[in-house]
Amino acid sequence: MEFPSLQFVESLQKTLNKSEKFSIVSRWSDVKILLCFGERRYWLKLYGGKVIDYMEYFPMANPLGWDYMISAPLEKWEALRKGKRHIGHFLDTGDISIDGDLLQANRLYESNQLMLLTIRDL
C-alpha cells in the first residue's frame, strides 16, 4: 500500500476503529484532525471513540475545517514508520508537530499517541 494515500488513511481508520483501547481513550471525542504527511493532507473526523469519516483535504475546497493538525515532512513520517526512534522523541524534538486547538489535542493525548503508533505499524 502506498504511503501516504487515501487507501492508507482508510486502513488507518479501520485499524483504529477495531481498537478497544482507541475507543476507550477517544470515547468523548468530537474533533476534526488534519493529518499532514508532507504536502499530502487528510481530514479525519473523530466522534464517540471512532473515526467516522475521512477524506483528502484541499484547503479551499473543504468547508468543514479542522480543530488541530498533526504534521511533519514526509521523511520524518518515513523515519517514524521504520520504528527506530520512540514516538515521543519525534514529538519532543518537533519532528512531528501538533498545532491548532491545543486544548483539544492535549485532551486527546492518548488518542494521538495510538494514532501515531498505528501509522507506524501499518
PDB file as gemmi writes it, atoms N, CA and C in Angstrom:
CRYST1    1.000    1.000    1.000  90.00  90.00  90.00 P 1                      
ATOM      1  N   MET A   1       0.845  -1.173   0.000  1.00  0.00           N  
ATOM      2  CA  MET A   1       0.000   0.000   0.000  1.00  0.00           C  
ATOM      3  C   MET A   1       0.893   1.239   0.000  1.00  0.00           C  
ATOM      4  N   GLU A   2       0.554   2.167  -0.835  1.00  0.00           N  
ATOM      5  CA  GLU A   2       1.328   3.399  -0.942  1.00  0.00           C  
ATOM      6  C   GLU A   2       1.147   4.258   0.309  1.00  0.00           C  
ATOM      7  N   PHE A   3       2.232   4.854   0.729  1.00  0.00           N  
ATOM      8  CA  PHE A   3       2.185   5.809   1.845  1.00  0.00           C  
ATOM      9  C   PHE A   3       2.788   7.125   1.389  1.00  0.00           C  
ATOM     10  N   PRO A   4       2.098   8.218   1.597  1.00  0.00           N  
ATOM     11  CA  PRO A   4       0.721   8.337   2.063  1.00  0.00           C  
ATOM     12  C   PRO A   4      -0.260   8.185   0.896  1.00  0.00           C  
ATOM     13  N   SER A   5      -1.456   7.796   1.221  1.00  0.00           N  
ATOM     14  CA  SER A   5      -2.515   7.675   0.222  1.00  0.00           C  
ATOM     15  C   SER A   5      -3.861   7.604   0.934  1.00  0.00           C  
ATOM     16  N   LEU A   6      -4.919   7.796   0.193  1.00  0.00           N  
ATOM     17  CA  LEU A   6      -6.256   7.685   0.764  1.00  0.00           C  
ATOM     18  C   LEU A   6      -6.511   6.246   1.217  1.00  0.00           C  
ATOM     19  N   GLN A   7      -5.956   5.287   0.489  1.00  0.00           N  
ATOM     20  CA  GLN A   7      -6.076   3.880   0.872  1.00  0.00           C  
ATOM     21  C   GLN A   7      -5.392   3.646   2.223  1.00  0.00           C  
ATOM     22  N   PHE A   8      -4.255   4.287   2.451  1.00  0.00           N  
ATOM     23  CA  PHE A   8      -3.563   4.168   3.736  1.00  0.00           C  
ATOM     24  C   PHE A   8      -4.438   4.738   4.860  1.00  0.00           C  
ATOM     25  N   VAL A   9      -5.061   5.894   4.622  1.00  0.00           N  
ATOM     26  CA  VAL A   9      -5.906   6.524   5.640  1.00  0.00           C  
ATOM     27  C   VAL A   9      -7.144   5.663   5.908  1.00  0.00           C  
ATOM     28  N   GLU A  10      -7.673   5.025   4.879  1.00  0.00           N  
ATOM     29  CA  GLU A  10      -8.794   4.101   5.078  1.00  0.00           C  
ATOM     30  C   GLU A  10      -8.368   2.933   5.972  1.00  0.00           C  
ATOM     31  N   SER A  11      -7.181   2.415   5.746  1.00  0.00           N  
ATOM     32  CA  SER A  11      -6.652   1.342   6.579  1.00  0.00           C  
ATOM     33  C   SER A  11      -6.424   1.824   8.011  1.00  0.00           C  
ATOM     34  N   LEU A  12      -5.949   3.061   8.157  1.00  0.00           N  
ATOM     35  CA  LEU A  12      -5.779   3.669   9.479  1.00  0.00           C  
ATOM     36  C   LEU A  12      -7.127   3.734  10.196  1.00  0.00           C  
ATOM     37  N   GLN A  13      -8.157   4.200   9.501  1.00  0.00           N  
ATOM     38  CA  GLN A  13      -9.499   4.277  10.086  1.00  0.00           C  
ATOM     39  C   GLN A  13      -9.975   2.905  10.558  1.00  0.00           C  
ATOM     40  N   LYS A  14      -9.866   1.912   9.701  1.00  0.00           N  
ATOM     41  CA  LYS A  14     -10.340   0.569  10.052  1.00  0.00           C  
ATOM     42  C   LYS A  14      -9.585   0.004  11.246  1.00  0.00           C  
ATOM     43  N   THR A  15      -8.280   0.206  11.272  1.00  0.00           N  
ATOM     44  CA  THR A  15      -7.465  -0.318  12.372  1.00  0.00           C  
ATOM     45  C   THR A  15      -7.809   0.381  13.688  1.00  0.00           C  
ATOM     46  N   LEU A  16      -7.921   1.706  13.654  1.00  0.00           N  
ATOM     47  CA  LEU A  16      -8.268   2.442  14.875  1.00  0.00           C  
ATOM     48  C   LEU A  16      -9.656   2.057  15.358  1.00  0.00           C  
ATOM     49  N   ASN A  17     -10.599   1.900  14.446  1.00  0.00           N  
ATOM     50  CA  ASN A  17     -11.970   1.580  14.843  1.00  0.00           C  
ATOM     51  C   ASN A  17     -12.107   0.168  15.406  1.00  0.00           C  
ATOM     52  N   LYS A  18     -11.156  -0.717  15.117  1.00  0.00           N  
ATOM     53  CA  LYS A  18     -11.155  -2.069  15.694  1.00  0.00           C  
ATOM     54  C   LYS A  18     -10.512  -2.092  17.080  1.00  0.00           C  
ATOM     55  N   SER A  19      -9.805  -1.030  17.433  1.00  0.00           N  
ATOM     56  CA  SER A  19      -9.051  -0.996  18.679  1.00  0.00           C  
ATOM     57  C   SER A  19      -9.944  -0.604  19.859  1.00  0.00           C  
ATOM     58  N   GLU A  20     -10.070  -1.523  20.809  1.00  0.00           N  
ATOM     59  CA  GLU A  20     -10.854  -1.233  22.009  1.00  0.00           C  
ATOM     60  C   GLU A  20     -10.210  -0.096  22.812  1.00  0.00           C  
ATOM     61  N   LYS A  21      -8.879  -0.109  22.871  1.00  0.00           N  
ATOM     62  CA  LYS A  21      -8.171   0.946  23.615  1.00  0.00           C  
ATOM     63  C   LYS A  21      -8.424   2.317  22.994  1.00  0.00           C  
ATOM     64  N   PHE A  22      -8.351   2.410  21.645  1.00  0.00           N  
ATOM     65  CA  PHE A  22      -8.621   3.685  20.980  1.00  0.00           C  
ATOM     66  C   PHE A  22     -10.051   4.134  21.267  1.00  0.00           C  
ATOM     67  N   SER A  23     -10.981   3.207  21.240  1.00  0.00           N  
ATOM     68  CA  SER A  23     -12.380   3.533  21.519  1.00  0.00           C  
ATOM     69  C   SER A  23     -12.545   4.101  22.930  1.00  0.00           C  
ATOM     70  N   ILE A  24     -11.834   3.516  23.880  1.00  0.00           N  
ATOM     71  CA  ILE A  24     -11.937   3.976  25.272  1.00  0.00           C  
ATOM     72  C   ILE A  24     -11.331   5.366  25.432  1.00  0.00           C  
ATOM     73  N   VAL A  25     -10.118   5.581  24.917  1.00  0.00           N  
ATOM     74  CA  VAL A  25      -9.439   6.858  25.166  1.00  0.00           C  
ATOM     75  C   VAL A  25     -10.005   8.006  24.329  1.00  0.00           C  
ATOM     76  N   SER A  26     -10.753   7.682  23.291  1.00  0.00           N  
ATOM     77  CA  SER A  26     -11.344   8.756  22.480  1.00  0.00           C  
ATOM     78  C   SER A  26     -12.875   8.751  22.565  1.00  0.00           C  
ATOM     79  N   ARG A  27     -13.379   8.113  23.592  1.00  0.00           N  
ATOM     80  CA  ARG A  27     -14.833   7.964  23.742  1.00  0.00           C  
ATOM     81  C   ARG A  27     -15.583   9.288  23.689  1.00  0.00           C  
ATOM     82  N   TRP A  28     -15.044  10.315  24.289  1.00  0.00           N  
ATOM     83  CA  TRP A  28     -15.735  11.602  24.352  1.00  0.00           C  
ATOM     84  C   TRP A  28     -15.215  12.582  23.296  1.00  0.00           C  
ATOM     85  N   SER A  29     -14.689  12.052  22.220  1.00  0.00           N  
ATOM     86  CA  SER A  29     -14.138  12.905  21.162  1.00  0.00           C  
ATOM     87  C   SER A  29     -15.233  13.451  20.252  1.00  0.00           C  
ATOM     88  N   ASP A  30     -15.012  14.643  19.774  1.00  0.00           N  
ATOM     89  CA  ASP A  30     -15.825  15.272  18.724  1.00  0.00           C  
ATOM     90  C   ASP A  30     -14.918  16.312  18.068  1.00  0.00           C  
ATOM     91  N   VAL A  31     -13.943  15.817  17.311  1.00  0.00           N  
ATOM     92  CA  VAL A  31     -12.933  16.699  16.733  1.00  0.00           C  
ATOM     93  C   VAL A  31     -12.666  16.340  15.277  1.00  0.00           C  
ATOM     94  N   LYS A  32     -12.107  17.328  14.578  1.00  0.00           N  
ATOM     95  CA  LYS A  32     -11.651  17.146  13.199  1.00  0.00           C  
ATOM     96  C   LYS A  32     -10.136  17.310  13.214  1.00  0.00           C  
ATOM     97  N   ILE A  33      -9.440  16.275  12.740  1.00  0.00           N  
ATOM     98  CA  ILE A  33      -7.980  16.265  12.754  1.00  0.00           C  
ATOM     99  C   ILE A  33      -7.475  16.320  11.325  1.00  0.00           C  
ATOM    100  N   LEU A  34      -6.476  17.148  11.112  1.00  0.00           N  
ATOM    101  CA  LEU A  34      -5.817  17.221   9.818  1.00  0.00           C  
ATOM    102  C   LEU A  34      -4.473  16.517   9.946  1.00  0.00           C  
ATOM    103  N   LEU A  35      -4.301  15.425   9.200  1.00  0.00           N  
ATOM    104  CA  LEU A  35      -3.025  14.712   9.158  1.00  0.00           C  
ATOM    105  C   LEU A  35      -2.264  15.186   7.936  1.00  0.00           C  
ATOM    106  N   CYS A  36      -1.082  15.731   8.150  1.00  0.00           N  
ATOM    107  CA  CYS A  36      -0.273  16.257   7.044  1.00  0.00           C  
ATOM    108  C   CYS A  36       0.986  15.423   6.904  1.00  0.00           C  
ATOM    109  N   PHE A  37       1.034  14.642   5.838  1.00  0.00           N  
ATOM    110  CA  PHE A  37       2.211  13.840   5.503  1.00  0.00           C  
ATOM    111  C   PHE A  37       2.958  14.598   4.421  1.00  0.00           C  
ATOM    112  N   GLY A  38       3.819  15.509   4.826  1.00  0.00           N  
ATOM    113  CA  GLY A  38       4.454  16.389   3.846  1.00  0.00           C  
ATOM    114  C   GLY A  38       3.385  17.252   3.198  1.00  0.00           C  
ATOM    115  N   GLU A  39       3.300  17.215   1.890  1.00  0.00           N  
ATOM    116  CA  GLU A  39       2.313  18.010   1.143  1.00  0.00           C  
ATOM    117  C   GLU A  39       0.953  17.324   1.044  1.00  0.00           C  
ATOM    118  N   ARG A  40       0.872  16.054   1.396  1.00  0.00           N  
ATOM    119  CA  ARG A  40      -0.396  15.313   1.329  1.00  0.00           C  
ATOM    120  C   ARG A  40      -1.145  15.509   2.637  1.00  0.00           C  
ATOM    121  N   ARG A  41      -2.404  15.911   2.532  1.00  0.00           N  
ATOM    122  CA  ARG A  41      -3.205  16.215   3.719  1.00  0.00           C  
ATOM    123  C   ARG A  41      -4.486  15.393   3.722  1.00  0.00           C  
ATOM    124  N   TYR A  42      -4.841  14.918   4.920  1.00  0.00           N  
ATOM    125  CA  TYR A  42      -6.034  14.110   5.076  1.00  0.00           C  
ATOM    126  C   TYR A  42      -6.808  14.581   6.297  1.00  0.00           C  
ATOM    127  N   TRP A  43      -8.115  14.677   6.133  1.00  0.00           N  
ATOM    128  CA  TRP A  43      -9.030  15.146   7.164  1.00  0.00           C  
ATOM    129  C   TRP A  43      -9.713  13.938   7.787  1.00  0.00           C  
ATOM    130  N   LEU A  44      -9.712  13.883   9.124  1.00  0.00           N  
ATOM    131  CA  LEU A  44     -10.383  12.794   9.843  1.00  0.00           C  
ATOM    132  C   LEU A  44     -11.341  13.380  10.856  1.00  0.00           C  
ATOM    133  N   LYS A  45     -12.512  12.786  10.972  1.00  0.00           N  
ATOM    134  CA  LYS A  45     -13.494  13.183  11.973  1.00  0.00           C  
ATOM    135  C   LYS A  45     -13.576  12.097  13.030  1.00  0.00           C  
ATOM    136  N   LEU A  46     -13.231  12.443  14.273  1.00  0.00           N  
ATOM    137  CA  LEU A  46     -13.349  11.535  15.404  1.00  0.00           C  
ATOM    138  C   LEU A  46     -14.603  11.899  16.177  1.00  0.00           C  
ATOM    139  N   TYR A  47     -15.405  10.904  16.461  1.00  0.00           N  
ATOM    140  CA  TYR A  47     -16.612  11.147  17.241  1.00  0.00           C  
ATOM    141  C   TYR A  47     -16.954   9.876  18.015  1.00  0.00           C  
ATOM    142  N   GLY A  48     -17.118  10.029  19.302  1.00  0.00           N  
ATOM    143  CA  GLY A  48     -17.576   8.923  20.129  1.00  0.00           C  
ATOM    144  C   GLY A  48     -16.693   7.684  20.090  1.00  0.00           C  
ATOM    145  N   GLY A  49     -15.377   7.876  20.009  1.00  0.00           N  
ATOM    146  CA  GLY A  49     -14.456   6.758  20.052  1.00  0.00           C  
ATOM    147  C   GLY A  49     -14.165   6.110  18.710  1.00  0.00           C  
ATOM    148  N   LYS A  50     -14.634   6.697  17.642  1.00  0.00           N  
ATOM    149  CA  LYS A  50     -14.424   6.143  16.301  1.00  0.00           C  
ATOM    150  C   LYS A  50     -14.002   7.230  15.327  1.00  0.00           C  
ATOM    151  N   VAL A  51     -13.284   6.819  14.290  1.00  0.00           N  
ATOM    152  CA  VAL A  51     -13.024   7.697  13.147  1.00  0.00           C  
ATOM    153  C   VAL A  51     -14.218   7.487  12.227  1.00  0.00           C  
ATOM    154  N   ILE A  52     -15.135   8.451  12.194  1.00  0.00           N  
ATOM    155  CA  ILE A  52     -16.393   8.241  11.466  1.00  0.00           C  
ATOM    156  C   ILE A  52     -16.342   8.731  10.026  1.00  0.00           C  
ATOM    157  N   ASP A  53     -15.308   9.505   9.676  1.00  0.00           N  
ATOM    158  CA  ASP A  53     -15.198   9.976   8.299  1.00  0.00           C  
ATOM    159  C   ASP A  53     -13.755  10.368   8.032  1.00  0.00           C  
ATOM    160  N   TYR A  54     -13.381  10.358   6.769  1.00  0.00           N  
ATOM    161  CA  TYR A  54     -12.047  10.795   6.347  1.00  0.00           C  
ATOM    162  C   TYR A  54     -12.129  11.189   4.885  1.00  0.00           C  
ATOM    163  N   MET A  55     -11.208  12.043   4.474  1.00  0.00           N  
ATOM    164  CA  MET A  55     -11.128  12.437   3.068  1.00  0.00           C  
ATOM    165  C   MET A  55      -9.800  13.138   2.821  1.00  0.00           C  
ATOM    166  N   GLU A  56      -9.421  13.203   1.566  1.00  0.00           N  
ATOM    167  CA  GLU A  56      -8.262  14.011   1.222  1.00  0.00           C  
ATOM    168  C   GLU A  56      -8.653  15.460   1.452  1.00  0.00           C  
ATOM    169  N   TYR A  57      -7.741  16.246   1.962  1.00  0.00           N  
ATOM    170  CA  TYR A  57      -8.045  17.628   2.345  1.00  0.00           C  
ATOM    171  C   TYR A  57      -7.471  18.602   1.325  1.00  0.00           C  
ATOM    172  N   PHE A  58      -8.352  19.455   0.830  1.00  0.00           N  
ATOM    173  CA  PHE A  58      -7.960  20.548  -0.060  1.00  0.00           C  
ATOM    174  C   PHE A  58      -8.383  21.846   0.615  1.00  0.00           C  
ATOM    175  N   PRO A  59      -7.435  22.695   1.015  1.00  0.00           N  
ATOM    176  CA  PRO A  59      -7.725  23.859   1.859  1.00  0.00           C  
ATOM    177  C   PRO A  59      -8.881  24.745   1.404  1.00  0.00           C  
ATOM    178  N   MET A  60      -8.968  25.071   0.158  1.00  0.00           N  
ATOM    179  CA  MET A  60     -10.014  25.997  -0.282  1.00  0.00           C  
ATOM    180  C   MET A  60     -11.306  25.280  -0.674  1.00  0.00           C  
ATOM    181  N   ALA A  61     -11.297  23.953  -0.639  1.00  0.00           N  
ATOM    182  CA  ALA A  61     -12.473  23.203  -1.070  1.00  0.00           C  
ATOM    183  C   ALA A  61     -13.139  22.433   0.066  1.00  0.00           C  
ATOM    184  N   ASN A  62     -12.575  22.468   1.253  1.00  0.00           N  
ATOM    185  CA  ASN A  62     -13.141  21.734   2.376  1.00  0.00           C  
ATOM    186  C   ASN A  62     -13.773  22.719   3.354  1.00  0.00           C  
ATOM    187  N   PRO A  63     -15.103  22.835   3.355  1.00  0.00           N  
ATOM    188  CA  PRO A  63     -15.772  23.803   4.231  1.00  0.00           C  
ATOM    189  C   PRO A  63     -15.849  23.345   5.684  1.00  0.00           C  
ATOM    190  N   LEU A  64     -15.417  22.123   5.979  1.00  0.00           N  
ATOM    191  CA  LEU A  64     -15.569  21.583   7.323  1.00  0.00           C  
ATOM    192  C   LEU A  64     -14.484  22.041   8.285  1.00  0.00           C  
ATOM    193  N   GLY A  65     -13.347  22.493   7.764  1.00  0.00           N  
ATOM    194  CA  GLY A  65     -12.264  22.957   8.626  1.00  0.00           C  
ATOM    195  C   GLY A  65     -11.681  21.842   9.466  1.00  0.00           C  
ATOM    196  N   TRP A  66     -10.860  22.203  10.447  1.00  0.00           N  
ATOM    197  CA  TRP A  66     -10.228  21.237  11.334  1.00  0.00           C  
ATOM    198  C   TRP A  66      -9.972  21.884  12.684  1.00  0.00           C  
ATOM    199  N   ASP A  67      -9.847  21.042  13.713  1.00  0.00           N  
ATOM    200  CA  ASP A  67      -9.581  21.524  15.067  1.00  0.00           C  
ATOM    201  C   ASP A  67      -8.090  21.569  15.365  1.00  0.00           C  
ATOM    202  N   TYR A  68      -7.399  20.503  15.047  1.00  0.00           N  
ATOM    203  CA  TYR A  68      -5.944  20.512  15.201  1.00  0.00           C  
ATOM    204  C   TYR A  68      -5.316  19.623  14.141  1.00  0.00           C  
ATOM    205  N   MET A  69      -4.030  19.881  13.910  1.00  0.00           N  
ATOM    206  CA  MET A  69      -3.320  19.099  12.902  1.00  0.00           C  
ATOM    207  C   MET A  69      -2.114  18.407  13.504  1.00  0.00           C  
ATOM    208  N   ILE A  70      -1.798  17.282  12.912  1.00  0.00           N  
ATOM    209  CA  ILE A  70      -0.580  16.544  13.229  1.00  0.00           C  
ATOM    210  C   ILE A  70       0.200  16.524  11.922  1.00  0.00           C  
ATOM    211  N   SER A  71       1.387  17.134  11.928  1.00  0.00           N  
ATOM    212  CA  SER A  71       2.092  17.296  10.654  1.00  0.00           C  
ATOM    213  C   SER A  71       3.590  17.066  10.793  1.00  0.00           C  
ATOM    214  N   ALA A  72       4.178  16.703   9.658  1.00  0.00           N  
ATOM    215  CA  ALA A  72       5.626  16.522   9.571  1.00  0.00           C  
ATOM    216  C   ALA A  72       6.003  16.393   8.103  1.00  0.00           C  
ATOM    217  N   PRO A  73       7.256  16.706   7.795  1.00  0.00           N  
ATOM    218  CA  PRO A  73       7.741  16.418   6.445  1.00  0.00           C  
ATOM    219  C   PRO A  73       7.674  14.908   6.195  1.00  0.00           C  
ATOM    220  N   LEU A  74       7.516  14.528   4.955  1.00  0.00           N  
ATOM    221  CA  LEU A  74       7.369  13.123   4.597  1.00  0.00           C  
ATOM    222  C   LEU A  74       8.533  12.267   5.105  1.00  0.00           C  
ATOM    223  N   GLU A  75       9.751  12.805   5.061  1.00  0.00           N  
ATOM    224  CA  GLU A  75      10.897  11.996   5.515  1.00  0.00           C  
ATOM    225  C   GLU A  75      10.825  11.690   7.009  1.00  0.00           C  
ATOM    226  N   LYS A  76      10.196  12.557   7.806  1.00  0.00           N  
ATOM    227  CA  LYS A  76      10.038  12.286   9.244  1.00  0.00           C  
ATOM    228  C   LYS A  76       9.009  11.181   9.467  1.00  0.00           C  
ATOM    229  N   TRP A  77       7.927  11.192   8.675  1.00  0.00           N  
ATOM    230  CA  TRP A  77       6.935  10.121   8.764  1.00  0.00           C  
ATOM    231  C   TRP A  77       7.566   8.788   8.367  1.00  0.00           C  
ATOM    232  N   GLU A  78       8.390   8.813   7.339  1.00  0.00           N  
ATOM    233  CA  GLU A  78       9.050   7.586   6.903  1.00  0.00           C  
ATOM    234  C   GLU A  78       9.996   7.077   7.992  1.00  0.00           C  
ATOM    235  N   ALA A  79      10.667   7.980   8.677  1.00  0.00           N  
ATOM    236  CA  ALA A  79      11.533   7.590   9.794  1.00  0.00           C  
ATOM    237  C   ALA A  79      10.697   6.983  10.928  1.00  0.00           C  
ATOM    238  N   LEU A  80       9.547   7.570  11.218  1.00  0.00           N  
ATOM    239  CA  LEU A  80       8.645   7.032  12.235  1.00  0.00           C  
ATOM    240  C   LEU A  80       8.244   5.603  11.876  1.00  0.00           C  
ATOM    241  N   ARG A  81       7.914   5.383  10.624  1.00  0.00           N  
ATOM    242  CA  ARG A  81       7.440   4.071  10.179  1.00  0.00           C  
ATOM    243  C   ARG A  81       8.538   3.012  10.210  1.00  0.00           C  
ATOM    244  N   LYS A  82       9.790   3.438  10.215  1.00  0.00           N  
ATOM    245  CA  LYS A  82      10.891   2.474  10.347  1.00  0.00           C  
ATOM    246  C   LYS A  82      11.012   1.963  11.779  1.00  0.00           C  
ATOM    247  N   GLY A  83      10.472   2.722  12.744  1.00  0.00           N  
ATOM    248  CA  GLY A  83      10.412   2.269  14.126  1.00  0.00           C  
ATOM    249  C   GLY A  83      11.710   2.318  14.905  1.00  0.00           C  
ATOM    250  N   LYS A  84      12.691   3.075  14.448  1.00  0.00           N  
ATOM    251  CA  LYS A  84      13.977   3.112  15.136  1.00  0.00           C  
ATOM    252  C   LYS A  84      14.042   4.142  16.263  1.00  0.00           C  
ATOM    253  N   ARG A  85      13.107   5.094  16.262  1.00  0.00           N  
ATOM    254  CA  ARG A  85      13.052   6.120  17.319  1.00  0.00           C  
ATOM    255  C   ARG A  85      11.694   6.045  18.005  1.00  0.00           C  
ATOM    256  N   HIS A  86      11.686   6.361  19.279  1.00  0.00           N  
ATOM    257  CA  HIS A  86      10.449   6.375  20.044  1.00  0.00           C  
ATOM    258  C   HIS A  86       9.544   7.505  19.545  1.00  0.00           C  
ATOM    259  N   ILE A  87       8.255   7.263  19.537  1.00  0.00           N  
ATOM    260  CA  ILE A  87       7.295   8.267  19.068  1.00  0.00           C  
ATOM    261  C   ILE A  87       7.435   9.568  19.837  1.00  0.00           C  
ATOM    262  N   GLY A  88       7.623   9.477  21.144  1.00  0.00           N  
ATOM    263  CA  GLY A  88       7.778  10.675  21.953  1.00  0.00           C  
ATOM    264  C   GLY A  88       8.941  11.540  21.513  1.00  0.00           C  
ATOM    265  N   HIS A  89       9.993  10.917  21.011  1.00  0.00           N  
ATOM    266  CA  HIS A  89      11.153  11.674  20.539  1.00  0.00           C  
ATOM    267  C   HIS A  89      10.791  12.532  19.333  1.00  0.00           C  
ATOM    268  N   PHE A  90       9.954  12.009  18.442  1.00  0.00           N  
ATOM    269  CA  PHE A  90       9.512  12.788  17.284  1.00  0.00           C  
ATOM    270  C   PHE A  90       8.719  14.018  17.728  1.00  0.00           C  
ATOM    271  N   LEU A  91       7.889  13.842  18.748  1.00  0.00           N  
ATOM    272  CA  LEU A  91       7.086  14.966  19.246  1.00  0.00           C  
ATOM    273  C   LEU A  91       7.940  15.947  20.053  1.00  0.00           C  
ATOM    274  N   ASP A  92       8.814  15.426  20.904  1.00  0.00           N  
ATOM    275  CA  ASP A  92       9.643  16.280  21.752  1.00  0.00           C  
ATOM    276  C   ASP A  92      10.599  17.155  20.951  1.00  0.00           C  
ATOM    277  N   THR A  93      11.083  16.635  19.832  1.00  0.00           N  
ATOM    278  CA  THR A  93      12.032  17.395  19.013  1.00  0.00           C  
ATOM    279  C   THR A  93      11.340  18.273  17.977  1.00  0.00           C  
ATOM    280  N   GLY A  94      10.020  18.138  17.858  1.00  0.00           N  
ATOM    281  CA  GLY A  94       9.287  18.920  16.861  1.00  0.00           C  
ATOM    282  C   GLY A  94       9.353  18.324  15.466  1.00  0.00           C  
ATOM    283  N   ASP A  95       9.916  17.124  15.338  1.00  0.00           N  
ATOM    284  CA  ASP A  95       9.939  16.474  14.027  1.00  0.00           C  
ATOM    285  C   ASP A  95       8.519  16.191  13.546  1.00  0.00           C  
ATOM    286  N   ILE A  96       7.648  15.824  14.474  1.00  0.00           N  
ATOM    287  CA  ILE A  96       6.204  15.752  14.219  1.00  0.00           C  
ATOM    288  C   ILE A  96       5.582  16.792  15.128  1.00  0.00           C  
ATOM    289  N   SER A  97       4.798  17.677  14.552  1.00  0.00           N  
ATOM    290  CA  SER A  97       4.227  18.748  15.367  1.00  0.00           C  
ATOM    291  C   SER A  97       2.710  18.673  15.410  1.00  0.00           C  
ATOM    292  N   ILE A  98       2.182  19.203  16.487  1.00  0.00           N  
ATOM    293  CA  ILE A  98       0.734  19.307  16.673  1.00  0.00           C  
ATOM    294  C   ILE A  98       0.425  20.781  16.832  1.00  0.00           C  
ATOM    295  N   ASP A  99      -0.552  21.257  16.061  1.00  0.00           N  
ATOM    296  CA  ASP A  99      -0.882  22.685  16.071  1.00  0.00           C  
ATOM    297  C   ASP A  99      -2.391  22.849  15.946  1.00  0.00           C  
ATOM    298  N   GLY A 100      -2.860  24.011  16.303  1.00  0.00           N  
ATOM    299  CA  GLY A 100      -4.292  24.301  16.231  1.00  0.00           C  
ATOM    300  C   GLY A 100      -4.849  24.407  17.633  1.00  0.00           C  
ATOM    301  N   ASP A 101      -5.996  23.782  17.863  1.00  0.00           N  
ATOM    302  CA  ASP A 101      -6.650  23.814  19.166  1.00  0.00           C  
ATOM    303  C   ASP A 101      -5.918  22.844  20.099  1.00  0.00           C  
ATOM    304  N   LEU A 102      -4.910  23.358  20.784  1.00  0.00           N  
ATOM    305  CA  LEU A 102      -4.070  22.510  21.623  1.00  0.00           C  
ATOM    306  C   LEU A 102      -4.796  21.993  22.856  1.00  0.00           C  
ATOM    307  N   LEU A 103      -5.848  22.678  23.278  1.00  0.00           N  
ATOM    308  CA  LEU A 103      -6.653  22.167  24.385  1.00  0.00           C  
ATOM    309  C   LEU A 103      -7.277  20.828  23.980  1.00  0.00           C  
ATOM    310  N   GLN A 104      -7.859  20.776  22.793  1.00  0.00           N  
ATOM    311  CA  GLN A 104      -8.440  19.526  22.287  1.00  0.00           C  
ATOM    312  C   GLN A 104      -7.348  18.476  22.067  1.00  0.00           C  
ATOM    313  N   ALA A 105      -6.250  18.887  21.445  1.00  0.00           N  
ATOM    314  CA  ALA A 105      -5.165  17.953  21.159  1.00  0.00           C  
ATOM    315  C   ALA A 105      -4.603  17.349  22.439  1.00  0.00           C  
ATOM    316  N   ASN A 106      -4.423  18.158  23.467  1.00  0.00           N  
ATOM    317  CA  ASN A 106      -3.903  17.655  24.738  1.00  0.00           C  
ATOM    318  C   ASN A 106      -4.924  16.776  25.452  1.00  0.00           C  
ATOM    319  N   ARG A 107      -6.188  17.125  25.325  1.00  0.00           N  
ATOM    320  CA  ARG A 107      -7.241  16.306  25.923  1.00  0.00           C  
ATOM    321  C   ARG A 107      -7.265  14.911  25.299  1.00  0.00           C  
ATOM    322  N   LEU A 108      -6.918  14.834  24.026  1.00  0.00           N  
ATOM    323  CA  LEU A 108      -6.906  13.560  23.301  1.00  0.00           C  
ATOM    324  C   LEU A 108      -5.485  13.017  23.124  1.00  0.00           C  
ATOM    325  N   TYR A 109      -4.624  13.322  24.083  1.00  0.00           N  
ATOM    326  CA  TYR A 109      -3.220  12.915  24.020  1.00  0.00           C  
ATOM    327  C   TYR A 109      -3.067  11.418  23.740  1.00  0.00           C  
ATOM    328  N   GLU A 110      -3.788  10.584  24.494  1.00  0.00           N  
ATOM    329  CA  GLU A 110      -3.661   9.139  24.306  1.00  0.00           C  
ATOM    330  C   GLU A 110      -4.158   8.704  22.931  1.00  0.00           C  
ATOM    331  N   SER A 111      -5.213   9.316  22.459  1.00  0.00           N  
ATOM    332  CA  SER A 111      -5.719   9.008  21.115  1.00  0.00           C  
ATOM    333  C   SER A 111      -4.678   9.337  20.065  1.00  0.00           C  
ATOM    334  N   ASN A 112      -4.030  10.496  20.222  1.00  0.00           N  
ATOM    335  CA  ASN A 112      -2.994  10.900  19.272  1.00  0.00           C  
ATOM    336  C   ASN A 112      -1.822   9.923  19.296  1.00  0.00           C  
ATOM    337  N   GLN A 113      -1.437   9.479  20.487  1.00  0.00           N  
ATOM    338  CA  GLN A 113      -0.350   8.507  20.599  1.00  0.00           C  
ATOM    339  C   GLN A 113      -0.707   7.202  19.890  1.00  0.00           C  
ATOM    340  N   LEU A 114      -1.933   6.732  20.097  1.00  0.00           N  
ATOM    341  CA  LEU A 114      -2.365   5.494  19.442  1.00  0.00           C  
ATOM    342  C   LEU A 114      -2.444   5.665  17.923  1.00  0.00           C  
ATOM    343  N   MET A 115      -2.841   6.846  17.485  1.00  0.00           N  
ATOM    344  CA  MET A 115      -2.879   7.112  16.049  1.00  0.00           C  
ATOM    345  C   MET A 115      -1.471   7.052  15.459  1.00  0.00           C  
ATOM    346  N   LEU A 116      -0.510   7.660  16.152  1.00  0.00           N  
ATOM    347  CA  LEU A 116       0.868   7.635  15.674  1.00  0.00           C  
ATOM    348  C   LEU A 116       1.439   6.219  15.690  1.00  0.00           C  
ATOM    349  N   LEU A 117       1.132   5.457  16.713  1.00  0.00           N  
ATOM    350  CA  LEU A 117       1.587   4.061  16.761  1.00  0.00           C  
ATOM    351  C   LEU A 117       1.005   3.258  15.603  1.00  0.00           C  
ATOM    352  N   THR A 118      -0.252   3.515  15.298  1.00  0.00           N  
ATOM    353  CA  THR A 118      -0.902   2.802  14.189  1.00  0.00           C  
ATOM    354  C   THR A 118      -0.301   3.203  12.855  1.00  0.00           C  
ATOM    355  N   ILE A 119      -0.035   4.499  12.677  1.00  0.00           N  
ATOM    356  CA  ILE A 119       0.630   4.975  11.447  1.00  0.00           C  
ATOM    357  C   ILE A 119       1.977   4.271  11.305  1.00  0.00           C  
ATOM    358  N   ARG A 120       2.698   4.154  12.405  1.00  0.00           N  
ATOM    359  CA  ARG A 120       3.999   3.480  12.375  1.00  0.00           C  
ATOM    360  C   ARG A 120       3.872   2.020  11.959  1.00  0.00           C  
ATOM    361  N   ASP A 121       2.846   1.342  12.480  1.00  0.00           N  
ATOM    362  CA  ASP A 121       2.760  -0.106  12.335  1.00  0.00           C  
ATOM    363  C   ASP A 121       2.010  -0.590  11.088  1.00  0.00           C  
ATOM    364  N   LEU A 122       1.306   0.284  10.415  1.00  0.00           N  
ATOM    365  CA  LEU A 122       0.574  -0.158   9.204  1.00  0.00           C  
ATOM    366  C   LEU A 122       1.516  -0.520   8.076  1.00  0.00           C  
TER     367      LEU A 122                                                      
END                                                                             
